[in-house]
Amino acid sequence: MLSDFSEKIQSLFKKFRGYGKLTEKEINEICRDIRLLFLESDIALSATKKIVEEIKNRLSTLEFTTETSPGTLVSNIVREELINLLGKPGGIDFSEKPTLVMMVGIQGSGKTTTSAKIANYFATKENKKPLLVGADVRRPAAQLQLEKLSQQIKVPFFTDKDPFLACEGALNLARSKGYDLIIVDTAGRTHVDEELLDELKALNERFHPKNNILVIDSMMGQEATKVAKAFFETIPLTGAILTKFDGDARGGAAFSLREVTGVPLIFLGVGEKIQNLEKFDPVRVVNRIVGMGDIEGLIEKVSDIKIDTSKKPPEEIEKWNFDTFLESMRQIRKMGPLEELLSMIPGFSSIKQMKDMIPDEKQMKRIEAVMLSMTPKERKKPEIIDASRKRRIAKGSGTSIQEVNQLLKQYEMFKKMFKSKNLKKGIKLPNFPIGRI
Ligand SMILES: Nc1nc2c(ncn2[C@@H]2O[C@H](COP(=O)(O)OP(=O)(O)OP(=O)(O)O)[C@@H](O)[C@H]2O)c(=O)[nH]1
């Protein structure tokens, strides 16, 4: 999440810490650095100008105290202004029952997946009764995708032969069954076109939804603001959801959207899975970016995971084998990419050596593939893995014999260490089972 931006802002904070005083020269330098960072991050010019101006004004009138160093004061101001730029979060208006939530956006933005994510969020976290409606009647595949997702999350699905009939029917059904919210997945096109906008306008005039939510791909960078403007000129948008935030390194859309369009963010899509939806919280996003972590988010993630207690690892570490490691790895991966999780721990992202020790998703998959290519017997008793078995495992997992050897070596080290009870004498754990291979 915003890895490039995060790295750059943290190195700027390091630079600011070196300032002994803040004269006009330093203030100009800070503003120049921030401007450059924003422009390199594909953030809209108006948003860049706004934050630089705010920072400059605050720094020019700053009162120094002896307790806080100039560098810390500057970093605090920049952090606060990043939070202000992201803007206060929006929400879903539940003042009507059922409330209509119209999901709009261009094709591929993640609209269908996000409709299901929201339904799941409100059903599981807020005890609401959602109804999912497929209104993209021209694309049977989109209807099918939403229907499948609705079955997966056990939320009812409704559709009809045109979007107006679908909404009408859904409203009647919701009123009779007491549903709280109707989430309508409207049609998307490859780009914003007149036909799409006309249909939305007509739906809006007919049903006056309390919620018109724009789903937008954060990877679009500041281009996202153009799409948002086109929708905003057609219907009154009440909020936006940025999808694929997990893959966005620069933050161009996130930091531009509010300033350019005024539309508040409500949720962030942070992965392909249904659970990968976060309520937008600017403080938590910024704290993560600047390396202050997000303990609250980490606790939420851990408590969301349903641990299968029948698969709990044995208490005695001597009994651990590759089955144990495979299972723990799966439990950890359910929470999302490892680096993402660790970035939620305050200070972690600033320790470069620690980051280098952590395998990325691709490496995790390779380690998992090696373990999965072992037979159940091999996983229980890895000592039986001889040269020909290693060849078979490497071939089956699409890795190399060296990689299989490396994993087995790390396993051996792990076992030896516990046998010799060296751990009690303060010896560091090897980076297994999450080490690089
Ligand atoms: N990494 C990541 N992928 C996402 C996220 N949200 C959606 N996707 C993926 O983006 C792709 C497009 O998502 P859809 O929900 O089909 O997009 P859509 O806007 O409904 O597109 P159409 O149905 O074609 O109109 C799918 O592969 C999703 O799994 C997210 O937050 N993170």
Ligand as a Chemical Component Dictionary entry (heavy atoms), coordinates in Angstrom:
data_LIG
# 
_chem_comp.id                   LIG 
_chem_comp.type                 NON-POLYMER 
_chem_comp.pdbx_formal_charge   0 
_chem_comp.three_letter_code    LIG 
# 
loop_
_chem_comp_atom.comp_id 
_chem_comp_atom.atom_id 
_chem_comp_atom.alt_atom_id 
_chem_comp_atom.type_symbol 
_chem_comp_atom.charge 
_chem_comp_atom.model_Cartn_x 
_chem_comp_atom.model_Cartn_y 
_chem_comp_atom.model_Cartn_z 
_chem_comp_atom.pdbx_ordinal 
LIG N1  N1  N 0 -6.007  -6.379 -5.805  1  
LIG C1  C1  C 0 -7.285  -6.003 -5.851  2  
LIG N2  N2  N 0 -8.081  -6.425 -6.845  3  
LIG C2  C2  C 0 -9.360  -6.038 -6.860  4  
LIG C3  C3  C 0 -9.899  -5.198 -5.862  5  
LIG N3  N3  N 0 -11.221 -4.984 -6.163  6  
LIG C4  C4  C 0 -11.466 -5.668 -7.293  7  
LIG N4  N4  N 0 -10.352 -6.307 -7.730  8  
LIG C5  C5  C 0 -10.191 -7.128 -8.945  9  
LIG O1  O1  O 0 -10.414 -6.307 -10.085 10 
LIG C6  C6  C 0 -10.972 -7.072 -11.138 11 
LIG C7  C7  C 0 -12.221 -6.389 -11.680 12 
LIG O2  O2  O 0 -13.234 -6.446 -10.704 13 
LIG P1  P1  P 0 -14.790 -6.523 -11.032 14 
LIG O3  O3  O 0 -15.508 -6.478 -9.744  15 
LIG O4  O4  O 0 -15.079 -7.614 -11.977 16 
LIG O5  O5  O 0 -14.928 -5.136 -11.788 17 
LIG P2  P2  P 0 -16.206 -4.414 -12.363 18 
LIG O6  O6  O 0 -15.954 -2.951 -12.247 19 
LIG O7  O7  O 0 -17.464 -4.940 -11.823 20 
LIG O8  O8  O 0 -16.066 -4.783 -13.852 21 
LIG P3  P3  P 0 -17.182 -5.275 -14.822 22 
LIG O9  O9  O 0 -17.970 -6.322 -14.099 23 
LIG O10 O10 O 0 -16.347 -5.812 -15.943 24 
LIG O11 O11 O 0 -17.958 -4.040 -15.147 25 
LIG C8  C8  C 0 -11.235 -8.452 -10.564 26 
LIG O12 O12 O 0 -10.196 -9.306 -10.916 27 
LIG C9  C9  C 0 -11.225 -8.218 -9.048  28 
LIG O13 O13 O 0 -10.842 -9.358 -8.325  29 
LIG C10 C10 C 0 -9.026  -4.735 -4.806  30 
LIG O14 O14 O 0 -9.385  -3.979 -3.905  31 
LIG N5  N5  N 0 -7.739  -5.186 -4.859  32 
# 
loop_
_chem_comp_bond.comp_id 
_chem_comp_bond.atom_id_1 
_chem_comp_bond.atom_id_2 
_chem_comp_bond.value_order 
_chem_comp_bond.pdbx_ordinal 
LIG N1  C1  SING 1  
LIG C1  N2  DOUB 2  
LIG C1  N5  SING 3  
LIG N2  C2  SING 4  
LIG C2  C3  DOUB 5  
LIG C2  N4  SING 6  
LIG C3  N3  SING 7  
LIG C3  C10 SING 8  
LIG N3  C4  DOUB 9  
LIG C4  N4  SING 10 
LIG N4  C5  SING 11 
LIG C5  O1  SING 12 
LIG C5  C9  SING 13 
LIG O1  C6  SING 14 
LIG C6  C7  SING 15 
LIG C6  C8  SING 16 
LIG C7  O2  SING 17 
LIG O2  P1  SING 18 
LIG P1  O3  DOUB 19 
LIG P1  O4  SING 20 
LIG P1  O5  SING 21 
LIG O5  P2  SING 22 
LIG P2  O6  DOUB 23 
LIG P2  O7  SING 24 
LIG P2  O8  SING 25 
LIG O8  P3  SING 26 
LIG P3  O9  DOUB 27 
LIG P3  O10 SING 28 
LIG P3  O11 SING 29 
LIG C8  O12 SING 30 
LIG C8  C9  SING 31 
LIG C9  O13 SING 32 
LIG C10 O14 DOUB 33 
LIG C10 N5  SING 34 
# 
